[in-house]
Amino acid sequence: MDSKDFQIIRELQKDGRLSNQELSERVNLSPSPCLRRVRNLEKEGVIRGYAAIVDEPSLGLSVTAFVRVTLERHTEETTREFEDSIRRIDEILDCYVMTGGSDYLLRVIAPDLQSYERFVRERLHKVKAIASIDTGFAYGVVKRSTLLPYPV
């Protein structure tokens, strides 16, 4: 990858709906080489897809919780079962494997606190091998970005 590829990625991160013509103008390439580069980035898996960024509160999802999970055991089977279960729960938007006091950090959204409680009782508590759950709630957002810091 060269600086032109990074420019293409950055522009598509800013606006994934750009036409190839608009993109080529923004990165100072003619349309054909620009399209070839985009297709190559997609083929190589650098660009994995395109998505709409949605404002959760406008859809009634006003609670964001960060949930720290510690497992009872750390066997390969336990870890695989836990991770497979987490992937199937729609309220969990992100799941990170962590160092430190907890094994995983989950980002969960819900309409309200009652819904979050129901999620914990009816969904999360049913996931096997969880030893502890510790939740922190976000009450504001200072920065949220989809733009990666590129060496352009």
N, C-alpha and C positions, 0 to 999 in steps of 0.2 A: 504494500500500500504506500502511496505517496501523498503529498500534500493535497493534490487535486481530489483524491478519494476522500480524504478527511473533510474537505470543503463540501463535497457532495453529501456526505453523511450529515454534516452539521445543518445544511440547508434542508434536508429531508426531515431532520429532527425538529426543526423549527416549523415546518409545514409539509406534512406527508402527502398533501393533496396537490403539490406542485405538478404542473405538466412538465414533460421533458423539455419543452421549449423554454419555459420559465426557468427551470433548473439550469439548463445549459447557459442561459444568459447570466444567471447569478454567479456561476463558477467560471465564466469565460471560456467555455468550450463550445464547439459546434454540436448540434443535436445528436448526430450519429455516435461520435465517440463518448458523449455523455451517457447515452442510453446503454452503450456497451459496458461502460464502467458500472452503472447501476445494476445491470443484469449480472455482471460478474460478482459484485458485492452481495447480491441476493443468493447467487449460486454457491458462493463460498460460506454462506451463513453469517456474514458480518451484519447484513440487514436481514433480520429474522421475520419481519412482518410490518404491518402498518395498522395503527389503531387510532380511534378517536379518544381524546382526553376529555373525560366527563366530570362535571362539577357534582360531586356526590350529594351535598345538601340540597341541590335543586331537584334531586330524585328522592328526597326524603331520607337520605342516609347521612344523618348528622353526627353520629358517634363514630369516632376513630379510636380504637384501642390498640395498644402495643402490649402483646402478651408474651411473657417469658415463660418457657416451658422447660422443666427438667424431667428427664426420663428416670424410671426406676432402675433399669438395666441398660447396658450399652452393647448388647450383642448385635451381630449383623442382622439377625432375624427381627429383633425388636425394633431396631432403627428402620429397617425396610418397611415393616408393618405400620409404624408411626407415620413415616413420610408418605406412604401410599394413602393412608387415611386422610392426612392433611390435604393432599392434592384434590380429594373429592369434595371438600367443603367449600362451597362458593363464598361464604362470608370471609374466608381467609384469602386476602389478596396477595400477600407475600409471606414467605417462610424462609428464614435465614438460619443456617447452622452457625452457632456462636462459640466463642471462647469465653472464659470467665465463669461466672456463677450459674448461668443457665445454658442449656444445650441448644435451644432454638428461640428465635424471636419471630413472632407472628404479627402481621398488621391485619386487623380485623375491622370491618365496617358493619354498622347496624343502624336501624332507624332511631332507636332510643335506648335508654338504659334497661328497660324491661326486656326488650328484644335481645340485648346483649346477654342479660342474665339467662334468658331462655336458650340462647345459643350455647352458653357454657354448660348449663345443666343437661340439655338434650343432645348436644352434638359433641362438644369438646370432652366432657366427662366420659363419653362412650369410647373414646380413642384409648386403646390399650397402652399400658406401660408408662403412663404419665404419673410421675411422683408428685410434682407440684406445678401450680399455675400462679403467676403473679402478673397482675394487670395494671397498666398505667393508661390514663385517658388523655388524649390530646384535646386541649381547649382552644387551640388556635394554630394557625400555620404561618410561619415566618417566611419560609422558602420551600418551594416544591418545583423541581425542574426535571425535564426529560433530556436536557442537553448535557452530553458528556463533555468533560474538559479535554479537548483535542490539542495536540501540538501543531497547530496550523500556523 
